[in-house]
Amino acid sequence: MKYIGPFFRINSLTSLEIESQLFFLSREALKHIVLQSRCGLISSTKTSKKYLSNNDINIIKDFSPLLCIYKKGSPKFASTKHFHGWSEDGVKKEISSSSNALMTLSILELSEFYAKFEKSSSINYSMAKIYRALAKQQLDFYSKQLRNTDGVFVDKKNLSEGNSEFNLIDKDKKFKFSDQALMMVAYYLYWNICTFDEDREMYKDFSLDILNMFINYKEEIYDLSFQECCKICFAFNVLYKYSNNNDVKLFLIDITDYLIDKYNEKNYILDNLDYSCLMAINLHLSYKNTGIESFKDNFLQISERHKRLFDDNSGIFLKPMEKKDIKYDCTEVNNYMINMLLYEEYESSRDFKAMISTLFRQFYITSGLVISWPDAPSLDSDERYKNLTLNSADLIDESMFRVSTTPSPDTTGTAPIFLKKIAYSKKKENFTTTKITFDSAKNLTNFFNIIFLFKDTILKSFFFTEDTFPKEKVEVGNSENKELDITDEITDDISNKL
């Protein structure tokens, strides 16, 4: 009997392993999408020279960095062995403001992650510089091209052919407050991180202008749908973490209280589990940001109700309103998984840990929801070792990056992305997948949520603390004093890694 214990431990993943795998998937997927996919408008070398040094241009020119991302595309590679651009089939040349804000937020968050490698890996550290420079270029593009005549961000449509030219028209005259909220956070985060940029104050001022709009129109915002208010609340939770702004805190308290009242009016667990889980995530963040106990109490109550949806026999969470085939949206799965991982801070029983492991394997590995998973860093990479030591005793197991049975992008010929939907047949007791397409809104929502919520845990668990590797300023610009220290030799290394 003494051998049964190790057998179960081998087949069970810890929450740290799950969070680490999801973070690795998200950062590698973002790197591929932003630099290689060509699913959007491409930054030109001429435009890039305004933001990058000559050494950076030598790196960027080997790839196709996105100025903005399209709404939909095909994640299948239409490429040579060394170039993994996507097929042009199925591209929908609509440009969502929220998707692009999430893309920029994601690469800014990742730039903070890669900046920690300054004293170790030149390849990873150079990614921090490239991401910050690219984020500036993206934000400048958004403010000029993704706003309507009233100055608010709206969805656009590109009427031009190709990836370098554009003729953008408004897709819809209506605008969403949640889009403005995400853009507000993106501009503020750039100001917060890029302290080297002599123009940084205008990004903060722009962000605070949007904040004032929310404060002035607060009553109108409370007339919006529960779903829209949930998105706005999440954006304010993210912004408060970056800013500690008292106006943001007061708005956050008000909208969280409002959402609690709205949530109690309707059974969102039955009607919209996706946003019920997002509500729980918001309550967790609002409690962490404000310390208000009622937010934590509501988080625990809702999370416990979500937990009861788990079915021991099938190893999945059930949706009571669906009798035969249960359809799952990828953001629904991701929000549920994140909710349970956050809930583990308060519910840490052995059975609950086993439940989380089962959920992850069923939905992320078995179901086909993630169509490929990036390969783990090689054994000669410093990020495979705790504190980047390269000592064999500090080797980080592959299980912190991926499950060994998951197919790689090179094996499937597809990018590592989430499918839009999957379904589970109660009768056949198996999953089915839909057509392989890339939905930028859903994928970038998932990627940013994972990166934002788990980045600090991964840094503290495996790599280093703030005291060990203090944050350094990364410079962007063409002046002699601001040229980025990236040599041509690194170009080949990065080409091999990406």
C-alpha positions in Angstrom: 0.0 0.0 0.0 2.9 2.4 0.6 3.3 2.8 -3.2 -0.3 4.1 -3.8 0.6 7.5 -2.3 3.4 8.4 -4.7 1.2 7.2 -7.6 -1.6 9.7 -6.7 0.9 12.5 -6.2 2.4 12.0 -9.6 -1.0 12.3 -11.2 -2.2 15.3 -9.2 -1.1 18.9 -9.8 -0.7 21.5 -7.1 -2.2 24.9 -7.4 1.2 26.4 -7.8 1.9 24.1 -10.8 -1.5 25.0 -12.3 -0.9 28.8 -11.9 2.6 28.4 -13.2 1.5 26.5 -16.3 -1.3 29.0 -17.1 1.2 31.9 -16.7 3.7 30.2 -18.9 1.1 29.5 -21.5 -0.1 33.1 -21.4 3.3 34.7 -21.7 4.5 32.5 -24.5 1.2 32.8 -26.4 1.4 36.6 -26.1 4.9 36.6 -27.4 3.9 34.6 -30.4 0.7 36.6 -31.1 2.3 40.0 -30.7 5.5 39.3 -32.6 4.7 36.6 -35.1 1.0 36.0 -35.9 0.4 39.0 -38.2 -3.2 39.0 -37.1 -3.6 42.7 -37.2 -1.9 45.9 -38.4 1.9 45.6 -38.4 4.2 48.3 -37.1 6.4 49.7 -39.9 10.1 50.1 -39.5 9.7 53.8 -40.3 7.2 54.3 -37.5 9.2 52.2 -35.1 12.2 54.5 -35.5 10.4 57.1 -33.5 10.4 54.8 -30.5 13.3 52.4 -30.8 17.0 52.6 -31.0 18.9 51.2 -34.0 19.8 48.0 -32.1 16.1 47.4 -31.4 15.2 47.8 -35.0 17.6 45.0 -35.8 15.5 42.7 -33.6 12.1 43.9 -34.5 12.7 43.7 -38.3 12.9 39.9 -38.0 9.4 39.8 -36.7 6.0 41.5 -37.3 5.1 43.3 -34.1 1.4 44.2 -33.9 0.3 47.8 -33.9 -3.2 46.6 -33.2 -4.9 43.2 -33.2 -7.9 42.1 -35.3 -11.0 40.6 -33.8 -10.7 37.1 -35.3 -8.2 35.0 -37.3 -6.9 31.5 -38.0 -4.2 30.3 -35.6 -2.9 27.7 -38.1 0.6 28.3 -39.2 1.0 29.3 -42.9 4.7 29.3 -42.6 8.2 27.9 -43.2 10.1 26.1 -40.5 11.4 29.4 -39.2 8.4 31.7 -39.6 5.1 31.0 -37.9 2.8 33.7 -39.3 -0.9 32.7 -39.4 -3.0 31.7 -42.3 -5.0 34.6 -43.8 -8.1 32.5 -43.9 -10.9 33.6 -41.7 -9.4 37.0 -40.7 -12.0 39.5 -39.5 -10.5 42.9 -39.9 -12.5 44.5 -37.1 -10.5 46.1 -34.3 -11.9 45.9 -30.8 -10.9 48.6 -28.4 -11.0 46.3 -25.4 -8.9 43.6 -27.0 -6.2 46.0 -27.9 -6.2 47.6 -24.4 -5.8 44.1 -23.0 -3.0 43.3 -25.4 -1.1 46.4 -24.3 -1.8 45.8 -20.7 -0.5 42.2 -21.1 2.8 43.2 -22.7 3.3 45.9 -20.1 2.7 43.4 -17.3 5.1 41.0 -19.0 7.7 43.7 -19.4 7.8 43.9 -15.6 8.3 40.2 -15.5 11.1 40.2 -18.1 12.8 43.2 -16.5 13.7 41.1 -13.5 16.1 39.1 -15.7 18.4 42.1 -16.2 21.4 40.5 -14.3 20.9 37.1 -15.8 19.4 36.6 -19.3 20.0 39.2 -22.0 17.3 37.5 -24.1 14.5 37.9 -21.5 15.7 41.4 -20.5 15.6 42.5 -24.1 12.0 41.4 -24.3 11.2 43.9 -21.5 12.6 46.7 -23.5 10.9 45.7 -26.7 7.5 45.3 -25.0 7.7 48.7 -23.4 8.7 50.4 -26.6 6.0 48.6 -28.5 3.4 49.5 -25.9 4.1 53.2 -26.4 3.7 52.8 -30.1 0.4 51.0 -29.7 -1.0 53.5 -27.2 -0.1 56.4 -29.6 -1.9 54.5 -32.4 -5.0 53.9 -30.2 -5.4 57.6 -29.2 -5.1 58.7 -32.9 -6.9 56.0 -34.7 -9.3 54.1 -32.4 -11.4 57.1 -31.2 -14.5 58.6 -32.8 -15.2 62.3 -33.4 -16.4 62.7 -29.8 -13.0 61.5 -28.5 -14.1 58.1 -27.1 -12.7 54.7 -28.0 -14.9 52.7 -30.3 -14.5 49.5 -32.4 -13.2 50.1 -35.9 -13.1 48.2 -39.2 -10.2 48.2 -41.6 -11.2 48.6 -45.3 -7.6 48.3 -46.7 -5.9 45.2 -47.9 -2.7 43.9 -46.3 -1.2 44.4 -42.8 0.7 47.6 -43.2 -1.9 50.1 -44.6 -5.2 51.0 -43.1 -8.4 52.9 -43.7 -10.3 52.7 -40.5 -14.0 53.5 -40.1 -16.2 53.3 -37.1 -17.9 49.9 -36.8 -20.6 51.2 -34.5 -21.5 54.7 -33.3 -22.1 53.4 -29.8 -19.3 53.2 -27.3 -18.8 51.0 -24.2 -17.8 52.4 -20.8 -15.8 49.2 -20.2 -13.6 49.9 -23.2 -12.8 53.3 -21.9 -12.0 51.8 -18.5 -9.5 49.3 -19.9 -7.8 52.0 -22.0 -7.7 54.2 -18.9 -5.7 51.5 -17.1 -3.4 50.8 -20.1 -2.3 54.5 -20.3 -1.8 54.7 -16.6 0.2 51.5 -16.4 2.5 52.9 -19.2 3.1 56.0 -17.1 3.6 53.9 -13.9 6.2 51.6 -15.5 8.0 53.7 -18.0 9.6 56.3 -15.7 12.4 56.9 -18.2 10.1 58.4 -20.9 10.2 62.2 -20.9 6.7 62.2 -22.4 5.2 59.9 -19.7 3.2 62.6 -18.0 0.8 63.0 -20.9 -0.1 59.3 -20.6 -1.1 59.8 -17.0 -3.0 63.0 -17.8 -4.9 61.2 -20.5 -5.7 58.3 -18.2 -6.9 60.7 -15.4 -9.1 62.5 -18.0 -10.9 59.2 -18.5 -11.1 58.7 -14.8 -12.8 62.1 -14.4 -15.3 61.0 -17.0 -16.3 58.0 -14.9 -16.6 60.1 -11.8 -18.7 62.7 -13.5 -21.0 60.1 -15.2 -21.2 57.7 -12.3 -25.0 57.7 -12.1 -25.2 56.9 -15.9 -22.8 54.0 -15.4 -25.1 52.4 -12.8 -27.8 52.2 -15.5 -25.6 49.8 -17.4 -25.9 46.0 -17.5 -24.5 43.8 -14.7 -22.0 42.4 -17.1 -20.8 45.8 -18.2 -20.4 47.0 -14.6 -18.5 43.8 -13.8 -15.9 44.7 -16.5 -15.7 48.3 -15.2 -15.2 47.1 -11.7 -12.4 44.7 -12.7 -10.6 47.6 -14.6 -10.9 49.8 -11.5 -9.4 47.0 -9.3 -6.5 46.7 -11.7 -6.0 50.5 -11.7 -6.1 50.8 -8.0 -3.3 48.3 -7.6 -1.2 50.5 -9.9 -2.2 53.9 -8.5 -3.5 53.8 -4.9 -5.5 56.7 -6.1 -8.2 57.7 -3.5 -10.7 58.7 -6.2 -10.3 55.2 -7.8 -10.8 53.6 -4.4 -14.0 55.5 -3.7 -15.4 54.6 -7.1 -14.3 51.0 -6.6 -16.1 50.7 -3.2 -19.3 52.2 -4.7 -19.4 50.0 -7.8 -18.6 46.9 -5.8 -21.5 47.6 -3.4 -23.7 48.3 -6.3 -22.8 45.0 -8.0 -23.5 43.1 -4.7 -27.0 44.5 -4.8 -27.5 43.7 -8.4 -26.1 40.2 -8.0 -28.6 39.5 -5.2 -31.5 40.4 -7.5 -30.9 37.6 -10.0 -29.4 34.1 -10.0 -26.4 34.6 -12.2 -25.0 31.2 -11.4 -27.8 29.8 -13.5 -28.1 32.6 -16.0 -24.5 33.7 -16.6 -21.9 31.7 -14.8 -19.1 33.5 -16.7 -20.0 36.8 -15.0 -20.9 35.2 -11.7 -17.3 34.0 -11.5 -16.0 37.4 -12.6 -18.1 38.9 -9.8 -16.3 36.6 -7.4 -12.9 37.6 -8.7 -13.9 41.3 -8.4 -15.0 40.7 -4.8 -11.7 39.1 -4.0 -9.7 42.0 -5.6 -12.0 44.6 -4.0 -11.4 43.1 -0.6 -7.6 43.0 -1.1 -7.6 46.6 -2.3 -9.9 48.1 0.3 -9.9 45.7 3.3 -13.7 45.8 3.5 -14.9 42.6 5.2 -18.3 42.4 3.5 -16.5 42.1 0.2 -14.6 39.0 1.5 -17.8 37.6 3.0 -19.6 37.8 -0.3 -16.6 36.3 -2.2 -16.7 33.3 0.2 -20.4 32.9 -0.2 -20.5 33.0 -4.0 -17.3 30.9 -4.3 -18.8 28.2 -2.1 -21.9 28.1 -4.4 -19.6 27.8 -7.4 -17.7 25.0 -5.8 -20.9 23.0 -5.4 -21.3 22.9 -9.2 -18.4 20.4 -9.3 -19.4 16.9 -10.2 -17.1 14.1 -8.7 -18.1 11.5 -11.3 -17.3 13.6 -14.4 -14.6 15.7 -12.9 -16.1 18.9 -14.3 -18.4 21.7 -13.1 -22.0 21.3 -14.3 -24.4 23.9 -15.5 -27.8 22.9 -14.2 -29.8 24.5 -17.0 -28.2 22.4 -19.7 -29.5 18.8 -19.7 -27.6 17.0 -22.6 -24.6 18.6 -24.1 -23.1 21.3 -21.8 -21.6 24.2 -23.7 -18.7 26.0 -22.2 -17.2 29.4 -23.3 -13.5 29.6 -22.8 -13.8 32.7 -20.6 -16.3 30.9 -18.5 -13.9 28.0 -17.9 -11.0 30.3 -17.2 -13.0 32.5 -14.8 -14.2 29.5 -12.9 -10.7 28.1 -12.6 -9.3 31.4 -11.4 -12.2 31.7 -8.9 -11.4 28.3 -7.4 -7.6 29.1 -7.3 -8.3 32.3 -5.4 -10.8 30.5 -3.1 -8.1 28.1 -2.1 -6.7 30.8 0.2 -9.7 30.1 2.4 -10.6 26.5 1.5 -7.5 24.4 1.6 -8.8 20.9 2.3 -7.3 17.9 0.6 -10.5 17.2 -1.3 -10.6 20.8 -2.6 -7.0 20.6 -3.8 -7.8 17.4 -5.6 -10.9 19.0 -7.2 -8.8 21.9 -8.6 -6.3 19.5 -10.1 -9.1 17.5 -11.7 -10.7 20.6 -13.1 -7.5 21.7 -14.7 -6.8 18.4 -16.3 -10.3 17.9 -17.6 -10.8 21.4 -19.0 -7.3 22.5 -20.1 -5.7 19.2 -21.0 -8.3 16.6 -21.9 -11.0 18.8 -23.5 -8.8 20.3 -26.3 -9.7 23.8 -25.1 -6.0 24.8 -25.4 -5.1 23.6 -28.9 -1.3 23.5 -28.3 1.0 24.2 -25.3 4.5 25.9 -25.7 7.5 23.7 -25.0 9.2 24.3 -21.6 12.5 26.3 -21.6 15.5 24.1 -22.3 17.7 22.8 -19.5 20.4 25.2 -20.4 18.1 28.2 -19.9 18.5 30.0 -16.5 14.7 30.3 -16.1 14.6 26.5 -15.6 16.3 27.0 -12.2 15.2 28.6 -9.0 16.8 32.0 -8.5 18.3 31.6 -12.0 21.3 29.7 -10.6 21.8 27.1 -13.3 22.6 24.6 -10.5 21.1 21.2 -10.9 19.8 21.2 -7.3 17.6 24.2 -8.2 16.1 22.7 -11.4 12.4 23.6 -11.8 10.4 20.6 -12.9 8.8 20.6 -16.3 5.4 20.4 -14.6 5.7 24.1 -13.7 5.6 24.9 -17.4 3.4 22.2 -19.0 1.9 18.8 -18.8 4.2 16.4 -20.7 1.3 14.9 -22.7 0.1 18.2 -24.2 0.9 18.8 -27.9 3.4 21.5 -28.8 2.7 24.2 -31.5 5.2 22.6 -33.8 3.4 19.3 -33.5 -0.1 20.7 -34.2 0.9 23.5 -36.6 -1.2 25.9 -34.6 -0.6 28.7 -32.1 -1.1 28.1 -28.4 -4.5 29.7 -27.9 -7.9 29.0 -26.3 -10.7 27.8 -28.5 -13.8 29.9 -28.3 -16.1 27.1 -27.1 -16.1 23.4 -26.1 -19.0 21.1 -25.3 -19.4 18.1 -23.0 -21.7 15.2 -23.8 -23.3 13.8 -20.7 -24.4 10.7 -22.6 -21.0 10.0 -24.2 -19.0 11.5 -21.2 -16.5 13.2 -23.5 -15.7 16.7 -24.8 -16.1 18.0 -28.4 -14.5 21.1 -29.8 -15.6 23.6 -32.4 -13.8 25.0 -35.4 -10.3 26.1 -34.7 -10.4 29.9 -34.8 -8.9 32.7 -32.8 -11.1 35.2 -30.9 -8.9 38.0 -29.7 -11.4 39.4 -27.2 -11.8 36.0 -25.4 -8.1 35.0 -25.6 -6.7 38.4 -24.5 -9.2 38.5 -21.6 -8.0 35.1 -20.4 -4.3 35.9 -20.9 -4.4 39.2 -19.2 -6.4 37.9 -16.2 -3.9 35.0 -15.7 -0.8 37.3 -16.1 -2.2 40.0 -13.8 -3.4 37.6 -11.1 -0.5 35.1 -11.0 2.7 37.0 -12.1 3.8 38.0 -8.6 3.3 34.5 -7.3 5.5 33.0 -10.0 8.2 35.6 -9.5 8.3 35.0 -5.7 8.0 31.2 -6.0 10.7 30.5 -8.5 12.9 33.4 -9.5 13.6 36.2 -7.1 12.3 38.9 -4.8 12.3 42.7 -5.1 15.3 42.8 -2.7 17.3 40.4 -4.8 16.7 42.0 -8.2 15.5 45.6 -7.8 13.4 47.0 -10.6 15.5 48.9 -13.1 14.4 51.6 -15.5 14.2 50.5 -19.2 14.9 53.3 -21.7 13.2 53.9 -25.0 14.1 56.5 -27.6 16.6 57.5 -30.2 18.7 59.9 -28.3 22.3 58.9 -27.6 21.6 58.8 -23.9 18.5 56.6 -24.3 19.7 53.9 -26.7 18.8 50.4 -25.7 21.7 48.1 -25.0 20.8 45.2 -27.3 23.4 43.8 -29.6 23.1 42.1 -33.0 24.3 38.9 -31.4 21.1 38.7 -29.3 19.0 38.9 -32.5 19.9 35.4 -33.5 19.3 34.1 -30.0 15.9 35.6 -29.8 15.0 34.3 -33.3 15.8 30.8 -32.1 13.7 31.2 -28.9 10.5 32.7 -30.4 
